[in-house]
Amino acid sequence: MNEKSHGPLHGLRVLEMGQLIAGPFCGQLLGDLGADVIKLEDPAKGDPMREWGRERPEGESLWWSVVGRNKRSVTCNLRTPEGQALARRLAAKADIVVENFRPGTVERWGMSYEELAAENPRLVMVRVSGYGQDGPYSQRPGYGSIGEAMGGLRYVVGDPSTPPSRTGISIGDSLAATFGALGALAALQERERTGRGQVVDSAIFEAVLALMESTVPEFQQTGYVRERTGAILPNVAPSNVYPTADGAWVLIAANQDTVFRRLAAVMGRPELADSPAYSTHGARGERQEELDALVAEWTAGLDAAVLEKMLEDGAVPFGRMFRAPDMMNDEHYRARGSIIEVAHERLGTVAMQNVFPRLSRSPGSVRWPGPPLGSHTDEVLARDLGLDDDEVAQLRAAGAV
């Protein structure tokens, strides 16, 4: 890694006016890649993410340490005229504004895109919401879980014997944020040609829909509706999670013909690859359950470490079910620096995921974790906006910061 790199987005300024996950994760992605992210927070409590998370050592939200990283925290009460005026001044100096309020909210605050672009025509505005900025559902309150349901993800997650499940993380919010960041970068590239910014409309349900593979054409062309299938994909075998003698679970993906032949050899059953029952992708798919039972019977007699060594030596794709302890102790994670430790003023250091993707010449970095509420307010007001002490005092008296 080039330690002198400031990141590929160094020099870009982002004004983040959102809260919770969908908007702030977009800001995190841009900040990770070097953008200067100024985060506006309510002076009283700040972003609710400061309170989220089950584990809170020393009263600190570990979730906030990640989603708030690389951002400058500025208190600003957007529900006051003075706070709105301050936000407009900051937007006039920004390249990107990120917001994830319900559609119509920033318009009521005098910060529609048209109003902001009148002062800053090059501005790109990322608007993340549950249902998008228009359409009959646009005014409904929208959350990630609802977008996951309406986008089709929830229905296909889980075991077919149970109601639809969730993934265990806020995937809908994060997908909409990721598409928002992608759209912002595309809009910046287009701005290079035209000199003008535009709105990036990222709806959670559409971000989820974008990842739903061929589910729509499958129904439109054949009437087929995908159902929950638990740990497998129908007719793709063997590709499942298999037990080991010491209680671990290992995922083996050997559904391709050549790979299945290698797995059969590792199992000591090379004849399986030549049997008409298992020799082709289609045949294995038709006998998915019985083939999974054969593989599971074999893996259940081996400790995980022995099984993994055999699979690696045989060039069969596999992976153990990792949890946080496994990630922290894994040699590949360590070699790539996938998890880093970031200095924290109260906790010493906090371990968290690194910046992805990796750029060879100008990589991003985690420069600091989520900061204390309002810790950059004076710096931004004085240095970035040029306000004097009296002007800052007036803003504080008005409850704007």
N, C-alpha and C positions, 0 to 999 in steps of 0.2 A: 504493500500500500504506500502511496505517496503521502508522507506525513505532512507535507506542506500544502496539500490540496485543501481548498476551502469548499469544495463541492461544485458540481456542475451548475448549480443554480445560484452561486454566489453573485451578489449584486442585485438580485431580485428581491423586492419587498412584498410581503404578504400581510394583509390585515385580516385576522381571523375573528369573526364576530359570532361564531357558533358555540355550541356547548354540547356536552355529553360525548358521543362517539362519532357520528357520521361527518360532521363538519371538522371537529378537532383531529380526527385521524387523517383527513385530507391535509390539514395544516402540518401534521407530524411528518407525513411523507415528503412534503415540499421542504420542510425544515431540515429533515435528514439529508437531503441532497444539497443543502447549502443556502437555501433562501433565508432571509431575515424575516421571521414570523413574529409580528406584533399581535399578541392575543388580548382582546378586550374582555374583561371580566367584571361582573357585578361587584361593586365595592363591598357589599355586605358579606356575601358568602363565596363569591367566585364561581367557577365552573363546578357543577355538581360532581364531576369526576374526582374532585378533591376529597369527596366523602365515600366514594364507591370502593368496593373490594372487601372481601371477607377478612383478610389479614391486614392490620394497620399498626405495625410496630411504631412506637413513639407517637402514635396518632397520625402517622403519615400514610397516605394512600399510595400503595405501590403501583396501582393502575395509573394514577396521575403522573407518577415519575416517568412512565413510558409515554403516555399520550400527550403529556405536556412538555416533553423534552425539546430542546433547541428553540424554545419560544421565549419571547420577552413578555412578561405579564404586566399589563397596564389596566388599572381599574378605570371603568367607565360605565356610568349608569345610562344605558341607552333609552331608558324610559323618561329621561328628563330632556328638555330642549337643549340645555347646555351640553349634556353628554352626546346627544345627536349631532350637535354642531362640531364637537371635538372629533367624533368619528368621521364626519364628512371631511374635516381637514386632513385627517390621516389617510383617508381613501384617496384624496387628491394627490398624495405622494406615493401611492401604492401601485404595484403592477398587477396584483391579484387581490381581490376581496373574496373571502370564503364566508358563507353564512348558511345555517341550516334551521332557520326559524320556519314556522308555518307560512306558506305563500301568502303574501299581502302584508306581513308584519313590517318588513323594512320599508315598504311603501308608506305605511302609516307614520313611520318615523322620518319621512322625508329623505329616504336613502334608496329610492328606486334606482335601477340601473341607468335609466335615462337622466335622472338628476345627477348621479355621480359622474356619468360619462360626459355631461355638459362641462364639468370642470376638468375631467381627465379622460379624454377620448380614447386613450390607449389602454384603459382599464379593462381587465378580464374579471368577470364576476362569476364565481362558482356558487351555484345554488343547489344544495342537497336537501331533498325532502322525501317524504314517504311516497307521494304519488306524482310528483312533478309539478310544474308551475301552472299547468292548465288542465282541462278535463273535468268531468263531473265530480271526481273524488279529490280534487286538488286541495280543497279547504278542510278536508278531514285531518285530524291529528294522525300522524303516521310514525310508527316506530319500526325498528329493524325487524322485530319478530313478525310484525304484520306484513312487511314487505317480503319476508321469506315465505310466508304462507301464500300470499297472492302471486308471487313470482314463480311458485311451483316447487320450491325446494323442500319445504316442510313435508309435503305429502309423500315424497319418495325417500325420506330419511327415517330409519328405524326398522324394526322387525315387523313383518306382515301381520303378526298376531297381536300387535299393540297399536294404539293410536299413533298418529304422526309424532315424530320426535324433533327435538332441536339439536343443533350440532355441538352445543357446549360452549360456544363462543359467539360473539355478536357479529356473525358473518355477514348479515344483510347490511348493517351499518358500514362495515369495513369495505364491502364491495362497492357500495355507492360512493364512499370516500375515495377509493382507488380509481374508479371511473371518473370522479370529479377531478382528481389530480391529473389523470391522463388527458382529459378534455382541456384542462388549463394549459398543459404543455402544448397541445395541438393548437389552441387559440393563440398562444404566444408565438408559435411558428408562423401562423397565418398573419399575425400582426406585423411580422417582419416585412411582409409583402405589401400590406395595405395601410399600415400605420394606425389601425383601429382595433380596439378591443371588442369583446362580445360577451354574451351570457353563456355559461356552461350549465345546462339543466340536467342534473343527475338525480334520478328518482330511484329509491331503494328497490321498489318492485321490479323496475326495468333492469337494474344492475344484476339482480338475482336471475331474472329471465334470460339475460345474456349468456348465462352459464348453463342453461338447461339443455344443452346439446341438441339432439334431434327429437325431443319430446313433442314439439308442435307439429312438424311435418309427419311424424309417425301417426299422430291422430288424424291429421288432415287427409293423408293419403290412404290409410288403412283402417282407421277407427281404433287403433291400439292405444291404450292409456297405460303408461308405466306405473307399476305399483311398487310398494316397499319390498325390498328383497334382503334386508339385513346386511350381512357381511359380504354378499356376493353380487355380481351382475349376472342376470340370467344368461345361460348359454355361453358363458366365458369361464372355462375350467381347464386346469385347476387354478383358481385365483381366490384365495380365501385365507382366513386366519386359522392357524392350526396349533393344537396344544403340544406342550413338551412335558417330559417326565418330571421336571422340576417346577412346574406350575407357570411357566412363561407362555406367551403367545407370540408366534412368529408368522408373519404374512409371507406367503410364497406365491409368486405370480409366474406361472409356467404354462400359460394358455397357448402360446405360439408353438407351432409344430416342432421346430428345431429345439426350442427351450424345453418342451415336454420330453423330448428324447433325452436331453441331458438330465432332467430330473429322474426319469425312469432308471437311467444308469446309476445315478447317485443312490437311489432307493434299492439298488440291487435287483431291479425288476426290468431289465432292458426289453423283455418281450412285450411289455405293455405298449411301447411305442410302435410296435409292428402289428399289434392286434387291431382288427377292423373296428373293434369297439372303442378304441382310443386313438387311432392313428391320425385322425383329422380333427380340425377345430370343430366342425359340425358334430362329429360323432362324440367328442368329449362333452360338448354342450348338452347333447341329448341325455348323456349319462352323468350329468354333473354331480348329483347327489351320491351315487355309488363311487365315483372317482374321488370326491372329497373324503369319503369314508376310508378309502384305501390310503390316501395320503395321511389322514389324521391318525390312522392306526400305526403307521410307520413313525411319524413324528412323536407320538405319545410315548414311544419307547426310548427316546433320546433326550438327554439334557440339552438346554438351549444352546450352550456354547459349542457342544459337539455337533449339533445340527447345523449351526451357522457355519462352522468350519467346513463341513461336508458340502454344503450348498455353495459356499464361496469357491472352494476348490473345483466344484463342478460347473461353475459359471451359471448358476441358477439364481435369478433375482429373488431377493428376500429382504425382509426388514423386521426387526423386533418392534413390538408396540412400545414406543417411548413415552415416558412421562418426564416431568421436569427433572427429577433426580438422574434419569438416564441421560438426558441431554447435557446436564452439567458435568457428567463424568465420561462422556463419550470422546474417544480420541479424534474422530473426524470433526466433531464440533469444535474441539480445542484447536486442531490444526488450521481450520478455516477461520477461527475467531467468530463463529456464528453467535456465540453469547459473550458479551463483554461485561466488565464491571465499571460502573460510572461513579465518580465521586459524588457523595451526597452530604450536605452540610450537617444533617442530623443523624443519618444512619451509617456514616462512614463510606460505604460503597453499596450500590444496588446493582445486582445482576439483571441484565435484560437482553433481548434480542438485538443484534447489530443492525446496520443499515443494509437493506437489500433493494434492488439488485446491486451488484458490485461493478463499478466502473474502473477500467484498468489505469486510466491516466488521471482522472479527477474524481475520486470516490467521495461519497458523502461520509458523514461522521456524526457521532453523538457527542456534542460539545458540553452539554449539561443536562441534568434531569429536569422534570417539571419543577419550575421555580416557585418560591413562596408568592402568595397573592400580592400583586401590586409592587413587586420588588423592582420593576423597571419603569414605574410610572414617572418618577421625577426625571429620569434619564431621557425618556422619550419626549416628554413635554418640553424639557429645556433644550436638549441637543437636537432632536429631530424636528420639533416644531418651532423652536426659538422663543418659547414663552418665558417671561420674566417671573420673578417670585410673586409679584402682586397678581399677575394673571393666574398663576397656579393656585394662589390662595383664594381667589374668587371662585374658581372651579370647585375647590374643596368646600367652600361655604355654601355653594349651590347644591352640594351633594352629587356632583357630576363625576368626581373621581374619589 
